[in-house]
Every structure is written in structure tokens, then in C-alpha cells.
Amino acid sequence: MSFKPTSFDIAQRAGVSQPTVSRALRGHPSVSEATRLRIEAIAAQLNYAVDRNASRLRSRTTNTLALLFFEDPTTDGTLINPFFLSMLGSIARTCAQHGYDLLTSFQQSSRNWHVDYEYSRKADGIMLLGYGDYETYRERLDQLESEGTHYVRWGAVMPDQQGMTIGCDNRLGGELAARHLIAAGYRRIAFLGEASSHAPEIEHRYLGACEAMRTAGLEPDPDLVVSAVTTDAAGYQAARELLAKGKPFDAVFASCDLVAIGAMRAFEEAGVSIPGDIGIVGFDDIPLASFTHPPLTTVAQDHAQAGAALVEALIANIRGGQPGLDMLPPRLVVRQSTR
């Protein structure tokens, strides 16, 4: 049997690690020129052949885009926010239309996924969905920027943000929710969600609702704000905390549909009628929103348009251009959870 050299053989002769060999053979800047030349010389001596896929990776023309989901705590075990899951079909379809394959994975907060990507070069660029605590996440984005990685993320579009972001006009969405509640006769509107810089999308939704309330001559009550992460369990607990405060309210604007759905269960257990005693509005228009009892009024983000916009923005970034659209308009969907 003929001897077929491997990258481990090269590593042994060069006195370096196998990952260093891999990075050197694809021209990664983290390997010094002297080390790269030594490794390339040993590879030539051993007649080491780099396969076609590896060659494509070195030139960063894999014709593959990576989609990385942030792990969200979910009750169904998917660990994917339902809104992001609804975008998947559009993302895959748009990739195919542009001649790209799609690689999907999780970006776990406990792992240096940005380093994994930088060294593996499995794709020409990455799409990021979800981020947990944005104040912590910004450090990862800073590193992606410094490494020149092609990436686009779904999130809050802000003037001082890093990189390329596609998102919904969350402030307008919050205004639409509050305007609808006010027009329906509700006056004391509570908010369930984390309205802070740690979750800028949620913060913008809250600020939009506050602006609509003030325009209508209503002053938002900070005592009617209860923090909640974006899960139904958190919404359930937040609604119980809101009820325990004993302060009067006649409507709830929830930061997302999952929070609204959890809150509806808590209100039902407490004998609070929806929409008789209170009205409730969510955000996202996930598929489950139309099947709650009563069906949930919500602010819809167009998941098909969102998925397509992400892919097209990333391809534009790879090619040195700018996205044609960075902020998508929301739309109010009125159902029976408000009168």
C-alpha cells in the first residue's frame, strides 16, 4: 500500500500542531511567513495534495453561507426562537436562488464560535440570529470586525453598531401596538420584557410604545414594566409579578409573542378575562399566535422578507457592496385578544 501523507505527518516534521499546518496551507495571517514557507516546503517534499474543497476554502470561495442560531431556552426542545425558525425556509430558498449552499449551526454563548469560524473557513460569510445579552455580544462582533469576517446579523439597527445589521423597525412596531390599544379604549398599558441596552430590540419596542402613549396624552407608568426574557415561561412569571403589584392596568404590550402567550396563561389562571378585563398585544406573529385562545393581536415581522434580506445583505457584503434594505417595516395584525 502506497504511503499517503496527511497534515499530521507534515505537523510532526515541522514541529508544529496540525491546526497550524491547516492554517498555513490556506494562507491564514495568524501563521508567520517563515513557518508557512517551512510547512509548504515539507508538504511539497511529501507530495501532499490539497483536495479541491480545501483549495476553495483557502480562496474563500466555498459557495456556502453559514447560518448560526443563538441557543434560546424553549419549551419544545428546539432551542431556536420560533420567529428565527420561521425565517429558515426563506433563507434556504434565497441561498439556492443565488447559487449558495447553506450550513446551519448553533452559536453557543459558552463557545468562541467566532474563532471556530475564522479558523475553519467553512463558508464565505455568516448570518447571525439571536445574541442573548447584547452588551456581552458586542465583544464578539468587535472581534469579527477586526478579523475582517463577512457577516450580517438580525437585530436592532442602530447608528453606532458594528458591521452589517438587518432588522425590523422595532420603534415603529411599538408605536403601532400602543396606538391600537389606545384607539380601542385602553389607557393603562403595562409592558412585559427587558427594556434595556442588554436587549436593544425590546428596548426600542418599549420606547416606541411610550412615544405613542405620550402623543395621546398618557404618561407611561414605570411600575407597570416587568422584565422578562423572550420565553413563554418568563411571560407567565412576569404576568404573575404584574398582578402581584396590585396596580391597575387594562392592557399589556408584550415584548414578543412567546411572552404574550405565557402571560395569557397566567391571566387565565387568575380569572382575568381577555379582552374583557385587559387587552394584550404581542410582537413577531409567530405561527402559534393565531391559535391561542383568544387569538393574539400582534405586530408582525415579515419572516420571508427578513430571511431574503439577510442572505442578500451578506452576499452584498462578500462582494464589497451595501444592502439594499436594512430596516423592514412592521405590520399590525388585529385578532381577538384586543377589543
C-alpha positions as CSV (number, residue, x, y, z in Angstrom):
1,M,0.0,0.0,0.0
2,S,1.4,3.4,-1.0
3,F,2.1,6.0,1.6
4,K,-0.4,8.8,1.6
5,P,0.8,11.8,3.7
6,T,-1.5,13.7,5.9
7,S,-1.4,17.1,7.6
8,F,-0.4,15.3,10.8
9,D,2.7,14.0,9.1
10,I,3.6,17.5,8.0
11,A,3.0,18.8,11.5
12,Q,5.3,16.2,13.0
13,R,8.2,17.1,10.6
14,A,7.6,20.8,11.0
15,G,7.4,20.7,14.8
16,V,4.0,22.4,14.9
17,S,0.4,21.5,15.6
18,Q,-1.9,20.1,12.9
19,P,-4.2,23.2,13.1
20,T,-1.2,25.3,12.4
21,V,-0.5,23.2,9.3
22,S,-4.1,23.7,8.2
23,R,-4.0,27.4,8.7
24,A,-0.6,27.7,7.0
25,L,-1.8,25.8,3.9
26,R,-4.7,28.1,3.5
27,G,-2.6,31.2,3.9
28,H,-4.1,32.3,7.2
29,P,-2.5,35.5,8.6
30,S,-2.1,34.1,12.1
31,V,0.8,31.9,10.8
32,S,4.2,33.7,10.2
33,E,5.6,33.7,6.8
34,A,8.7,31.7,7.9
35,T,6.5,29.0,9.4
36,R,4.2,28.9,6.3
37,L,7.2,28.6,3.9
38,R,8.7,25.7,6.0
39,I,5.3,23.9,6.1
40,E,4.8,24.4,2.4
41,A,8.3,23.0,1.6
42,I,7.6,19.9,3.7
43,A,4.2,19.4,2.0
44,A,5.9,19.6,-1.4
45,Q,8.6,17.0,-0.3
46,L,5.9,14.6,0.8
47,N,3.8,15.2,-2.3
48,Y,0.9,16.3,-0.1
49,A,-2.0,17.1,-2.3
50,V,-4.7,19.6,-1.1
51,D,-8.1,18.5,-2.3
52,R,-10.4,20.7,-4.3
53,N,-12.6,21.6,-1.3
54,A,-9.5,22.7,0.7
55,S,-8.4,24.8,-2.2
56,R,-11.7,26.5,-2.4
57,L,-11.6,27.2,1.4
58,R,-8.2,28.8,1.0
59,S,-9.5,31.2,-1.6
60,R,-12.7,31.7,0.5
61,T,-14.9,30.7,-2.4
62,T,-16.8,27.9,-0.9
63,N,-20.2,28.9,-2.4
64,T,-21.6,28.3,1.1
65,L,-23.1,30.6,3.6
66,A,-23.3,29.8,7.3
67,L,-26.4,30.4,9.4
68,L,-25.7,30.4,13.2
69,F,-28.5,30.3,15.6
70,F,-28.1,31.6,19.2
71,E,-29.4,28.9,21.6
72,D,-32.7,30.1,23.2
73,P,-34.4,28.3,26.1
74,T,-37.5,26.9,24.5
75,T,-40.2,24.5,25.8
76,D,-40.2,22.4,22.6
77,G,-36.5,21.5,22.8
78,T,-35.6,23.1,19.5
79,L,-33.5,25.8,21.3
80,I,-34.4,28.1,18.4
81,N,-36.7,31.2,18.7
82,P,-39.8,30.4,16.7
83,F,-39.5,33.6,14.7
84,F,-36.0,32.7,13.6
85,L,-37.2,29.2,12.8
86,S,-39.9,30.7,10.5
87,M,-37.1,32.5,8.6
88,L,-35.2,29.4,7.8
89,G,-37.2,28.4,4.7
90,S,-36.8,31.9,3.1
91,I,-33.1,31.9,3.9
92,A,-32.5,28.5,2.3
93,R,-34.6,29.4,-0.7
94,T,-32.8,32.7,-1.3
95,C,-29.4,31.0,-0.9
96,A,-30.3,28.5,-3.6
97,Q,-31.5,31.2,-5.9
98,H,-28.1,32.9,-5.7
99,G,-26.2,29.6,-6.1
100,Y,-25.1,29.1,-2.5
101,D,-25.3,26.1,-0.2
102,L,-26.5,26.7,3.4
103,L,-24.7,25.5,6.5
104,T,-26.6,25.8,9.8
105,S,-25.3,25.5,13.3
106,F,-25.6,26.9,16.9
107,Q,-23.6,29.8,18.2
108,Q,-23.4,28.8,21.9
109,S,-22.6,31.6,24.3
110,S,-20.1,29.4,26.1
111,R,-18.0,28.8,22.9
112,N,-15.8,31.0,20.9
113,W,-17.8,30.4,17.7
114,H,-16.2,33.4,16.1
115,V,-12.8,31.8,16.4
116,D,-14.1,28.5,15.2
117,Y,-15.4,30.2,12.1
118,E,-12.3,32.2,11.5
119,Y,-10.1,29.1,11.5
120,S,-12.3,26.6,9.8
121,R,-13.4,28.8,6.8
122,K,-16.3,26.5,6.1
123,A,-18.3,29.3,4.5
124,D,-17.8,32.6,2.6
125,G,-19.8,34.5,5.2
126,I,-22.1,34.0,8.2
127,M,-25.6,35.1,9.3
128,L,-26.2,35.5,13.0
129,L,-29.7,35.1,14.5
130,G,-30.1,35.9,18.2
131,Y,-27.5,37.1,20.7
132,G,-28.6,36.9,24.3
133,D,-27.1,39.8,26.2
134,Y,-26.2,42.4,23.6
135,E,-23.7,44.1,25.9
136,T,-21.7,40.9,26.1
137,Y,-22.3,40.0,22.4
138,R,-20.8,43.3,21.2
139,E,-17.3,41.9,22.1
140,R,-17.8,39.0,19.7
141,L,-18.9,41.4,16.9
142,D,-15.8,43.6,17.6
143,Q,-13.6,40.5,17.0
144,L,-15.4,39.6,13.8
145,E,-14.9,43.1,12.6
146,S,-11.2,43.1,13.5
147,E,-10.7,39.8,11.6
148,G,-12.4,41.1,8.5
149,T,-15.1,38.4,8.6
150,H,-18.0,38.8,6.2
151,Y,-21.1,38.6,8.4
152,V,-24.6,40.1,8.8
153,R,-26.9,39.8,11.9
154,W,-30.5,40.1,12.5
155,G,-31.2,42.6,15.3
156,A,-31.7,46.2,16.3
157,V,-30.5,48.7,13.6
158,M,-28.5,51.4,15.5
159,P,-26.3,54.3,14.3
160,D,-23.2,53.2,16.3
161,Q,-23.5,49.4,15.6
162,Q,-20.7,47.2,14.4
163,G,-20.9,45.6,11.0
164,M,-24.0,45.0,8.9
165,T,-27.4,44.6,10.6
166,I,-30.8,43.8,9.1
167,G,-33.8,44.3,11.4
168,C,-37.4,45.4,11.9
169,D,-38.3,49.0,12.7
170,N,-39.0,48.0,16.3
171,R,-39.7,51.5,17.5
172,L,-42.5,51.9,14.9
173,G,-43.7,48.4,15.9
174,G,-44.1,49.6,19.5
175,E,-45.9,52.7,18.3
176,L,-48.4,50.6,16.3
177,A,-49.1,48.3,19.3
178,A,-49.7,51.2,21.7
179,R,-51.8,53.2,19.1
180,H,-54.0,50.3,18.6
181,L,-54.6,49.7,22.3
182,I,-55.3,53.4,22.9
183,A,-57.7,53.6,19.9
184,A,-59.5,50.6,21.4
185,G,-60.0,52.5,24.7
186,Y,-57.2,51.1,26.8
187,R,-55.4,53.6,29.0
188,R,-53.1,52.0,31.5
189,I,-50.7,49.9,29.4
190,A,-48.2,47.6,31.0
191,F,-45.1,46.3,29.3
192,L,-43.6,42.8,29.8
193,G,-40.0,42.5,28.5
194,E,-36.4,43.6,29.1
195,A,-36.4,47.2,28.0
196,S,-32.7,47.9,28.3
197,S,-29.4,48.2,26.3
198,H,-28.9,44.5,27.0
199,A,-31.8,43.8,24.6
200,P,-32.0,46.8,22.2
201,E,-34.7,45.4,20.0
202,I,-37.0,45.1,23.0
203,E,-35.9,48.5,24.3
204,H,-36.9,50.1,21.0
205,R,-40.3,48.4,21.1
206,Y,-40.9,49.8,24.6
207,L,-39.7,53.3,23.6
208,G,-42.0,53.3,20.6
209,A,-44.9,52.4,22.8
210,C,-44.0,55.2,25.3
211,E,-43.8,57.7,22.5
212,A,-47.3,56.8,21.2
213,M,-48.7,57.0,24.7
214,R,-47.2,60.4,25.3
215,T,-48.5,61.6,22.0
216,A,-52.0,60.6,23.2
217,G,-51.6,62.4,26.5
218,L,-50.9,59.3,28.5
219,E,-47.8,59.0,30.8
220,P,-46.2,55.6,30.8
221,D,-46.0,54.1,34.4
222,P,-42.6,52.5,35.1
223,D,-44.3,50.5,37.9
224,L,-46.2,48.7,35.1
225,V,-43.0,47.4,33.5
226,V,-41.8,43.9,34.3
227,S,-38.6,42.5,32.9
228,A,-38.9,39.1,31.1
229,V,-36.6,37.3,28.7
230,T,-38.2,36.1,25.4
231,T,-39.8,32.8,26.6
232,D,-43.4,31.8,27.4
233,A,-42.2,30.7,30.9
234,A,-40.8,34.2,31.5
235,G,-44.0,35.8,30.2
236,Y,-46.0,33.7,32.6
237,Q,-43.9,34.7,35.6
238,A,-43.9,38.4,34.6
239,A,-47.6,38.4,34.4
240,R,-47.9,36.9,37.9
241,E,-45.5,39.6,39.1
242,L,-47.6,42.3,37.4
243,L,-50.7,41.1,39.1
244,A,-49.0,40.9,42.4
245,K,-48.1,44.6,42.3
246,G,-51.8,45.4,42.7
247,K,-51.6,48.4,40.5
248,P,-54.5,48.9,38.0
249,F,-53.8,48.2,34.3
250,D,-56.2,47.4,31.4
251,A,-53.7,46.4,28.7
252,V,-50.4,44.6,28.2
253,F,-47.9,45.1,25.4
254,A,-45.6,42.0,25.5
255,S,-42.1,42.2,24.0
256,C,-42.7,39.2,21.8
257,D,-45.4,36.6,21.2
258,L,-43.9,34.0,23.4
259,V,-44.0,36.4,26.4
260,A,-47.6,37.3,25.5
261,I,-48.6,33.6,25.3
262,G,-47.1,32.8,28.7
263,A,-48.8,35.9,30.2
264,M,-52.2,34.9,28.7
265,R,-51.9,31.6,30.7
266,A,-51.2,33.4,33.9
267,F,-54.1,35.8,33.4
268,E,-56.5,32.9,32.6
269,E,-55.4,31.2,35.8
270,A,-56.1,34.4,37.8
271,G,-59.6,34.8,36.3
272,V,-58.6,37.8,34.2
273,S,-60.7,38.0,31.0
274,I,-59.1,38.7,27.7
275,P,-60.1,41.1,26.1
276,G,-62.9,41.9,28.5
277,D,-60.8,42.9,31.5
278,I,-57.5,43.5,29.7
279,G,-56.2,43.6,26.1
280,I,-52.9,42.1,25.1
281,V,-50.6,42.6,22.1
282,G,-47.6,40.6,21.2
283,F,-44.8,41.0,18.7
284,D,-43.4,38.8,15.8
285,D,-46.6,37.0,14.6
286,I,-45.2,33.5,15.1
287,P,-47.5,30.7,13.7
288,L,-48.8,29.9,17.2
289,A,-50.1,33.5,17.7
290,S,-53.2,32.8,15.6
291,F,-54.0,29.6,17.6
292,T,-54.1,31.0,21.2
293,H,-57.3,31.5,23.0
294,P,-58.3,34.1,22.1
295,P,-56.1,34.6,19.0
296,L,-53.3,37.1,19.7
297,T,-53.2,40.6,18.3
298,T,-49.6,41.2,17.4
299,V,-47.1,43.2,15.5
300,A,-45.9,41.1,12.5
301,Q,-42.3,41.0,11.2
302,D,-42.3,39.6,7.7
303,H,-40.2,36.4,8.2
304,A,-40.0,35.7,4.4
305,Q,-38.7,39.2,3.6
306,A,-36.4,39.1,6.6
307,G,-34.8,35.9,5.5
308,A,-34.3,37.0,2.0
309,A,-32.9,40.4,3.1
310,L,-30.3,38.7,5.4
311,V,-29.0,36.5,2.6
312,E,-28.9,39.3,0.0
313,A,-27.1,41.6,2.5
314,L,-24.5,39.0,3.2
315,I,-23.8,38.4,-0.4
316,A,-23.5,42.2,-1.0
317,N,-21.1,42.3,1.9
318,I,-19.0,39.5,0.5
319,R,-18.9,41.3,-2.9
320,G,-17.9,44.7,-1.2
321,G,-21.4,46.3,-1.6
322,Q,-24.1,47.5,0.7
323,P,-27.5,46.0,1.4
324,G,-30.5,47.4,-0.5
325,L,-32.6,47.4,2.7
326,D,-31.6,47.3,6.3
327,M,-34.8,48.0,8.2
328,L,-38.0,46.2,7.5
329,P,-41.5,47.8,8.2
330,P,-43.7,46.0,10.8
331,R,-47.4,45.4,10.4
332,L,-50.2,45.3,13.0
333,V,-52.3,42.1,12.9
334,V,-55.5,42.6,14.9
335,R,-57.1,39.5,16.4
336,Q,-59.4,38.8,19.3
337,S,-57.0,39.5,22.3
338,T,-57.9,43.2,22.0
339,R,-61.4,44.6,21.6
